[in-house]
């Protein structure tokens, strides 16, 4: 009986099919890994291990069907992917491992503590070397500039070489230094020296132009100023292109510091030359936002302008007026213009305030030195410009400073134009006008400036025209000298005392309008009230002595002062039924009138004047007290209920 072949068991076929599917999955994984490697740009050949013997068919490979490790990502490259190029291998093929990514070690990724120390040490060494190199380079530039000054000025005094040779040699040296700096700046390691060379070269060219204009008269003044502007624009434009504020400051400092040595004295031409530097520096500084350059550029015209104004000669007055006016315009316009741009951080507030304060100094110095109507006109023009800057909308602090500076300029204009009597009247008049403007505009800044003018006017009147000695004694200067009355002095005292009263009233009204006057503001209205009482006493006594320049007029005036104080106190009490500030002021004035009666009138007055003072003040106070008590009682009484 023939042996019949038995068909393979279905279980073996299922196992073989599972093995083939596992191998196909591994091939697909390897192909995906190759594609990812190519996409990432890794074209270097991969070293693959030889495929292990899969073992006899029918056996499930070890590791087959096990899950992937937790650290493996589907898009990660296959670490041990075999290349399948032939028939399917025989023998078992274990599932390739998928090891998790290795943890970074301290050696592979050093932390801050491992690398910061050498890096910081090398950085400090580099900064130290750069600082030393920069110091050496800029010191060399300064020494070179001193050599140029010696060539232009000392050689001119000693007659060593002719002027054309000096000017030509200086110009050639400046051009050579600038050219060498531009060539060295192409290399990053040589840029420190390139900046020093460029600053030295530009300053040399500027000094050569200054010498050719001021010393040798080779160039007319307008042409020399134009060439100086071009040289300054060249140097500062190069600094802006290289983005080097140090280069720009070096150009300005080197040129401006040594310009007086070349020119020889503080003249209007020197101020004009440094004004050229300021103009160019301001343009570049505002564009690049270099506030230090603005400050450095503006300092030299102010300093040299004050020196030139103090030492000005009669022949140079016209030129001096022109240059100090330009200094004033540049300073105020730069401060106000920088504060009105959309980005308000172009210049810091402190720098803009400094410009407003410093810009008028040369003009005010020249006005004080020259005096008269010329100086007063210049000071008045400065005051108008500063007050206009204070009116423009902008920074409140800057406006306040401009207002104060304008007030000082206005005071100087009055001081240099008038004599003592007229000056006091002008100061008080300016104070009254400003206090009135403050009341209309409700501006505390204007109130402050107006009060300053009024205080200055009161102090000048108290010290000269209406001293306290003339109010408490007879005869006394300046009302009476010996036995001769001084009618001009008495008339001036009447006018000035009236202005003091008006100023005190204007100050109280303005203070009330701006909200500074109230029940708790005794610190404000008490001194203003005392000033008003002083003005009223001076007006009445001076007018009485002007009518009767004898002791009778003097004592009559004092009696009228006491009675007038009492009348004003009664008016204040009547107006202060519902206003506590006026009521308190009236009571204080009553106390002052009574104190004057007891302490002064009882001793100084005699005869009918004493009797009139006491009777008049007493009767007024008695009537006022009776009436005032009734008004207060009526004001405090409750309103009667309406009839049913």
C-alpha positions in Angstrom: 0.0 0.0 0.0 1.4 3.1 -1.2 2.3 5.7 1.4 0.1 8.7 0.9 1.8 12.2 1.4 0.2 14.2 4.1 -0.5 17.9 3.4 1.4 20.4 5.7 -0.4 21.5 8.7 -2.2 24.9 8.4 -0.5 26.1 11.5 2.9 25.9 9.8 1.7 28.0 6.9 0.3 30.6 9.2 3.6 30.8 11.0 5.5 31.2 7.7 3.1 33.9 6.5 3.6 35.8 9.8 7.4 35.6 9.4 7.2 36.9 5.8 5.0 39.8 7.0 7.4 40.6 9.8 10.3 40.7 7.3 8.4 43.0 5.0 7.6 45.4 7.8 11.3 45.5 8.7 12.2 46.3 5.1 9.6 49.1 5.0 11.1 50.5 8.2 14.6 50.4 6.7 13.4 52.2 3.5 11.7 54.9 5.5 14.8 55.4 7.5 16.8 55.8 4.3 14.4 58.4 2.9 14.5 60.4 6.1 18.3 60.4 6.1 18.4 61.6 2.5 15.8 64.4 3.3 17.9 65.7 6.2 20.9 66.0 4.0 23.0 63.3 5.5 24.6 61.8 2.5 27.5 60.0 4.2 27.5 56.3 3.8 26.0 54.2 6.6 27.8 51.2 7.9 25.3 48.4 8.3 25.8 45.2 10.2 25.4 41.9 8.4 22.0 40.4 8.6 22.0 37.5 11.1 21.0 34.1 10.2 17.2 33.9 10.5 17.3 30.2 11.4 15.2 27.4 10.1 11.8 28.3 8.7 8.8 27.7 10.7 10.2 29.2 13.9 9.1 32.6 15.1 12.0 34.9 15.3 12.9 35.9 18.9 11.7 39.4 19.7 9.0 39.4 17.0 5.8 41.0 18.1 7.4 42.8 21.0 6.3 46.5 21.4 8.6 49.4 20.6 10.6 50.9 23.4 9.1 54.0 25.0 11.9 56.3 23.9 11.7 55.5 20.2 9.9 57.9 17.8 8.4 56.8 14.4 10.4 59.5 12.5 13.7 58.6 14.2 16.3 56.9 11.9 16.5 53.2 12.0 19.7 52.5 14.0 20.6 49.1 12.5 18.6 48.9 9.3 19.9 46.2 6.9 20.0 46.7 3.2 17.9 44.1 1.4 19.2 43.3 -2.0 18.8 39.6 -2.6 16.4 36.8 -1.9 14.9 36.5 1.4 17.5 35.3 3.9 17.3 32.0 5.5 17.1 31.6 9.2 15.6 33.6 12.0 15.9 37.5 11.8 15.4 39.0 15.3 13.5 42.2 15.6 16.2 45.0 15.6 16.5 46.9 18.9 15.3 50.5 19.2 17.3 51.9 22.0 16.2 55.1 23.7 18.3 58.2 22.8 21.4 58.5 25.1 21.2 60.9 27.9 23.4 64.0 27.4 26.4 63.8 29.6 28.2 66.6 31.3 31.2 66.1 29.0 29.1 66.4 25.8 27.1 69.5 27.0 29.1 71.5 29.4 27.1 73.8 31.6 27.6 77.4 32.4 30.0 76.6 35.2 32.3 74.7 32.9 32.5 77.3 30.1 31.7 80.6 31.7 34.9 81.0 33.6 37.3 80.7 30.6 35.0 82.7 28.3 34.6 85.6 30.9 38.4 85.5 31.5 39.1 85.8 27.8 36.5 88.5 27.4 38.1 90.5 30.2 41.5 90.1 28.6 40.1 91.2 25.3 38.4 94.3 26.8 41.6 95.2 28.7 43.6 94.9 25.5 41.1 96.9 23.5 41.0 99.6 26.2 44.7 99.9 26.3 44.8 100.0 22.5 42.1 102.6 22.3 43.8 104.7 25.0 47.1 104.5 23.1 45.6 105.4 19.8 43.6 108.4 21.1 46.6 109.6 23.0 48.6 109.5 19.9 45.8 111.5 18.1 45.9 114.2 20.8 49.7 114.5 20.6 49.5 114.8 16.8 46.9 117.6 17.1 49.3 119.4 19.5 52.0 119.0 16.9 49.6 120.5 14.2 48.9 123.5 16.5 52.6 124.0 17.0 53.1 123.9 13.3 50.3 126.5 12.6 50.8 128.8 15.6 54.3 128.5 17.0 55.9 128.2 13.7 54.1 131.4 12.6 55.4 133.2 15.7 59.0 132.0 15.2 59.0 132.4 11.4 60.4 128.9 10.8 58.5 128.2 7.6 56.3 130.3 5.4 52.5 130.4 5.8 51.8 128.6 2.6 54.1 125.7 3.6 52.5 125.5 7.1 48.9 125.4 5.6 49.9 123.0 2.9 51.7 120.6 5.3 48.8 120.6 7.7 46.2 120.0 5.0 48.3 117.2 3.5 48.7 115.6 6.9 44.9 115.8 7.6 44.0 114.2 4.2 46.6 111.5 4.7 45.3 110.6 8.1 41.7 110.4 6.9 42.6 108.3 3.9 44.7 105.9 6.0 41.8 105.6 8.5 39.3 104.7 5.7 41.7 102.0 4.5 42.3 100.5 7.9 38.6 100.5 8.8 38.0 97.8 6.2 39.6 95.3 8.6 37.6 94.8 11.8 40.7 94.3 13.9 42.1 97.7 12.9 38.9 99.8 13.5 40.0 101.2 16.9 43.0 102.8 15.4 41.1 103.9 12.3 38.6 105.9 14.4 41.5 107.7 16.2 43.2 108.4 12.9 40.0 109.8 11.3 39.3 112.0 14.3 42.8 113.4 14.2 42.7 114.0 10.5 39.4 115.8 10.5 40.4 118.0 13.4 43.6 118.8 11.6 41.8 119.9 8.5 39.4 122.0 10.7 42.3 123.7 12.4 44.0 124.4 9.1 40.9 126.1 7.8 40.7 128.1 11.1 44.3 129.2 10.7 43.9 130.1 7.0 40.9 132.3 7.9 41.9 133.9 11.2 45.7 134.0 11.1 46.8 134.3 7.5 43.7 135.9 5.9 43.9 133.5 3.0 40.1 133.0 3.1 37.3 135.5 3.6 35.3 134.8 6.7 32.2 133.5 4.9 34.3 131.2 2.8 36.3 130.0 5.8 33.1 129.3 7.8 31.7 127.3 4.8 34.9 125.2 4.5 34.9 124.6 8.2 31.2 123.4 7.9 32.2 121.1 5.1 35.1 119.6 7.1 32.9 119.1 10.1 30.2 117.5 8.0 32.8 115.2 6.5 34.1 114.0 9.9 30.7 113.7 11.5 29.2 112.1 8.5 32.0 109.5 8.6 31.2 108.9 12.2 27.6 108.4 11.4 28.4 106.0 8.6 30.7 104.0 10.9 28.2 104.3 13.8 30.8 105.6 16.1 29.8 108.2 18.7 33.3 108.2 20.0 34.7 109.3 16.6 32.1 112.1 16.4 32.8 113.3 20.0 36.6 113.1 19.2 36.2 115.4 16.2 34.2 118.0 18.1 36.4 118.0 21.2 39.7 118.0 19.3 38.7 120.8 16.9 36.9 123.0 19.5 39.5 122.6 22.3 42.5 123.7 20.2 40.7 126.4 18.1 41.5 129.2 20.6 45.2 128.3 20.5 45.3 128.7 16.7 43.2 131.8 16.6 44.9 133.4 19.6 42.0 135.1 21.5 38.3 134.9 22.2 36.7 136.7 19.3 33.4 136.5 17.5 35.1 134.5 14.7 36.1 131.8 17.3 32.4 131.6 18.4 31.3 131.4 14.8 33.7 128.5 14.1 32.5 126.4 17.0 28.9 127.3 16.1 29.7 125.5 12.8 30.7 122.4 14.8 27.6 122.6 16.9 25.3 122.8 13.9 26.9 119.8 12.2 27.0 117.8 15.5 23.3 118.6 16.2 22.2 117.2 12.9 24.1 114.0 13.2 23.3 113.6 16.9 19.6 113.9 16.3 19.7 111.4 13.5 21.7 108.8 15.4 20.3 109.7 18.8 23.6 110.6 20.4 22.7 113.0 23.2 26.2 113.2 24.5 27.3 114.7 21.1 24.6 117.4 21.4 25.8 118.4 24.8 29.4 118.5 23.8 28.6 120.5 20.6 26.5 123.0 22.5 29.0 123.6 25.4 31.8 125.2 23.4 29.7 128.1 21.8 28.3 128.9 25.3 31.7 129.0 27.0 33.5 130.8 24.2 30.5 133.1 23.7 30.6 134.2 27.3 34.3 134.8 27.2 34.1 136.8 24.0 31.2 138.8 25.3 33.1 139.7 28.4 36.2 140.7 26.4 34.4 142.3 23.4 35.8 145.4 21.8 33.7 148.3 20.5 34.6 147.4 16.9 33.4 143.8 17.3 30.0 144.6 18.9 28.0 144.0 15.7 29.6 140.7 15.0 29.3 139.7 18.7 25.5 140.5 18.7 25.2 138.2 15.6 27.0 135.2 17.1 25.4 135.4 20.5 22.0 135.6 18.8 22.8 132.5 16.8 23.9 130.7 20.0 20.6 131.6 21.6 18.6 130.5 18.5 20.4 127.1 18.1 20.1 126.3 21.7 16.4 127.1 22.2 15.3 125.8 18.8 17.2 122.5 19.4 15.6 122.0 22.9 12.1 122.9 21.8 12.3 121.0 18.5 13.6 117.9 20.1 10.8 118.0 22.6 8.1 118.3 20.0 8.9 115.3 17.8 6.7 112.3 18.0 9.4 110.1 19.6 10.1 112.2 22.6 13.3 110.3 23.6 15.5 112.0 21.0 17.1 114.1 23.7 16.6 113.5 27.4 14.7 116.1 29.4 17.7 117.1 31.5 19.7 117.9 28.3 16.9 120.0 26.8 16.6 121.9 30.1 20.3 122.5 30.1 20.1 123.9 26.5 17.4 126.3 27.5 19.3 127.5 30.5 22.7 127.8 28.8 21.7 129.2 25.5 20.9 132.8 26.8 24.1 133.1 28.8 26.3 134.7 26.1 23.5 137.1 25.2 22.9 138.1 28.8 26.6 138.5 29.4 27.0 140.8 26.4 24.0 142.8 27.5 25.4 143.3 31.0 28.8 144.3 29.6 27.6 146.7 27.0 24.6 148.1 29.0 22.4 150.9 27.8 19.8 150.5 25.2 21.9 148.1 23.1 22.2 145.7 25.9 18.6 146.1 27.0 17.4 145.4 23.4 19.4 142.2 23.2 18.2 141.0 26.6 14.7 141.9 25.7 15.0 139.9 22.5 16.2 136.9 24.5 13.3 137.3 26.9 10.8 137.4 24.0 12.3 134.2 22.5 12.3 132.3 25.8 8.8 133.4 26.7 7.6 132.3 23.2 9.2 128.9 23.9 7.3 128.8 27.2 4.0 129.4 25.5 4.4 126.6 23.0 2.7 123.3 24.0 5.1 120.6 25.1 6.9 119.4 28.2 5.6 121.3 31.3 9.0 121.3 33.0 10.8 122.6 30.0 8.1 125.4 29.6 8.6 126.3 33.3 12.3 126.6 32.9 11.9 128.6 29.7 9.5 130.9 31.5 11.9 131.5 34.3 14.8 132.1 32.0 12.7 134.6 30.0 11.8 136.4 33.3 15.4 136.7 34.2 16.2 138.1 30.7 13.4 140.6 31.1 14.6 141.7 34.5 18.1 142.2 33.1 16.7 144.3 30.2 15.0 146.6 32.7 18.1 146.7 34.9 20.5 147.8 32.2 18.2 150.3 30.5 16.8 152.4 33.4 17.9 154.1 36.6 16.9 153.1 40.1 13.5 154.7 40.2 12.5 153.6 36.7 13.9 150.1 37.2 11.8 149.6 40.3 8.7 150.8 38.5 9.4 148.6 35.5 9.9 145.5 37.7 6.6 146.2 39.6 4.8 146.8 36.3 6.1 143.6 34.8 5.0 141.8 37.9 1.5 143.2 37.7 1.2 142.3 34.0 2.4 138.7 34.6 0.2 138.3 37.6 -2.8 139.5 35.6 -1.9 137.1 32.8 -1.6 134.3 35.4 -5.1 135.2 36.7 -6.6 135.1 33.1 -4.8 131.9 32.0 -5.1 130.3 35.5 -1.4 129.4 35.1 0.7 128.7 38.2 3.9 128.9 36.3 3.1 132.5 35.1 2.0 133.3 38.7 5.4 132.2 40.0 7.4 134.3 37.5 5.1 137.3 38.1 5.5 137.0 41.9 9.3 136.9 41.4 9.2 140.2 39.5 6.9 141.7 42.1 9.2 140.6 45.0 12.2 142.0 43.3 10.4 145.3 42.7 9.3 145.5 46.4 12.8 144.8 47.6 14.3 147.5 45.5 11.7 150.0 46.6 12.2 149.0 50.3 15.9 149.4 50.0 16.0 152.7 48.1 12.9 154.7 47.4 10.6 153.9 50.4 12.8 152.7 53.3 11.2 151.9 56.7 13.2 154.7 58.3 11.3 157.2 56.2 8.0 155.8 57.3 8.6 155.8 61.1 10.7 159.0 61.5 10.7 162.7 60.4 12.7 164.1 58.9 14.3 161.1 57.2 16.0 160.5 53.8 15.1 160.2 51.0 11.9 162.2 51.7 13.6 165.0 53.5 17.3 165.8 53.4 18.1 168.1 56.4 15.2 170.5 56.3 14.7 170.4 52.5 11.8 168.2 51.3 12.6 166.1 48.2 9.6 166.4 46.0 10.9 164.1 43.3 11.6 161.4 45.8 8.2 161.9 47.4 6.5 161.6 44.0 8.4 158.5 43.1 7.5 157.0 46.5 3.8 157.7 45.9 3.9 156.0 42.4 5.9 153.0 43.6 3.8 152.5 46.7 0.7 152.5 44.6 2.2 149.9 42.3 3.0 147.7 45.3 -0.6 147.8 46.4 -1.8 146.9 42.9 0.8 144.1 42.8 -0.4 142.7 46.1 -4.1 142.8 45.0 -3.1 141.1 41.7 -1.2 138.4 43.5 -4.2 137.6 45.8 -6.6 137.5 42.8 -4.3 135.3 40.7 -3.7 133.0 43.7 -7.4 132.6 44.1 -7.9 132.0 40.4 -5.4 129.2 40.3 -6.7 127.6 43.5 -3.9 128.5 45.9 -6.0 130.8 48.2 -8.3 129.3 50.8 -8.9 129.0 54.5 -5.7 127.0 55.1 -3.5 129.2 53.0 -2.3 131.7 55.6 1.3 131.1 54.5 0.4 132.7 51.2 -2.0 135.5 51.9 -0.4 136.7 55.1 2.9 137.8 53.5 1.0 139.2 50.5 -1.2 141.1 52.9 1.8 142.6 54.8 3.3 143.7 51.4 -0.1 145.4 50.7 -0.1 147.1 54.0 3.5 148.4 53.5 2.4 149.8 50.1 -0.6 151.5 51.5 1.3 153.1 54.4 4.0 154.3 52.0 1.4 155.8 49.6 -0.5 157.6 52.3 2.5 159.0 54.2 4.4 160.1 51.1 1.3 161.7 49.7 0.7 163.6 53.0 4.3 164.8 53.1 4.1 165.8 49.4 1.1 168.0 50.3 2.5 169.3 53.5 6.3 168.6 53.8 6.3 169.2 57.6 5.9 167.1 60.7 2.2 167.9 60.6 1.9 166.2 57.3 3.9 163.2 58.6 1.7 162.7 61.7 -1.5 163.3 59.7 -0.4 160.6 57.3 0.1 158.1 60.1 -3.4 158.9 61.5 -4.8 158.4 58.0 -2.9 155.1 57.7 -4.5 153.8 61.0 -7.9 154.8 59.9 -7.5 153.4 56.4 -6.4 150.0 57.8 -9.5 150.0 60.0 -11.7 150.8 57.0 -10.2 148.0 55.0 -10.6 145.6 57.9 -14.3 146.5 58.2 -14.8 145.9 54.4 -13.1 142.5 54.6 -15.2 141.5 57.6 -18.4 142.5 55.8 -17.4 140.6 52.7 -16.3 137.6 54.7 -19.7 136.6 56.3 -19.8 133.6 54.1 -16.1 133.5 53.1 -13.7 132.5 55.9 -10.5 133.7 54.1 -11.7 137.3 54.0 -13.1 137.1 57.5 -9.7 135.9 58.8 -7.9 138.6 56.8 -10.2 141.3 58.3 -9.6 140.1 61.8 -5.9 140.1 61.3 -6.0 143.6 59.9 -8.0 144.8 62.9 -5.3 143.4 65.1 -2.7 145.2 63.1 -4.5 148.5 63.3 -4.9 148.2 67.1 -1.3 147.2 67.5 -0.2 150.3 65.5 -2.4 152.5 67.6 -0.9 151.3 70.9 2.7 150.7 69.9 3.3 153.6 67.4 0.6 156.2 67.3 0.5 156.6 71.1 4.2 157.4 71.2 5.0 159.0 67.9 1.9 161.1 67.3 1.0 164.2 69.3 -1.8 166.6 69.6 -4.9 166.4 67.4 -3.4 163.7 65.3 -3.2 161.2 68.2 -6.8 162.1 69.2 -8.0 161.8 65.7 -6.4 158.4 65.2 -7.8 156.9 68.4 -11.3 158.4 68.0 -11.6 157.5 64.3 -10.3 154.0 64.7 -12.3 153.4 67.9 -15.6 154.6 66.5 -15.2 152.7 63.3 -14.4 149.5 65.2 -17.3 150.0 67.5 -19.8 150.5 64.7 -18.3 147.7 62.7 -18.4 145.4 65.7 -22.1 146.1 66.3 -23.0 145.7 62.7 -20.9 142.7 62.2 -22.3 140.9 65.3 -25.8 141.3 63.9 -24.9 140.1 60.4 -23.3 137.0 61.9 -26.3 136.3 64.1 -28.6 136.7 61.1 -26.4 134.5 58.9 -26.4 131.7 61.6 -30.1 131.9 62.4 -32.3 129.1 60.9 -34.7 130.2 58.2 -38.3 130.5 59.4 -40.7 127.8 58.4 -43.2 128.9 55.7 -46.8 129.5 56.9 -49.1 126.6 56.5 
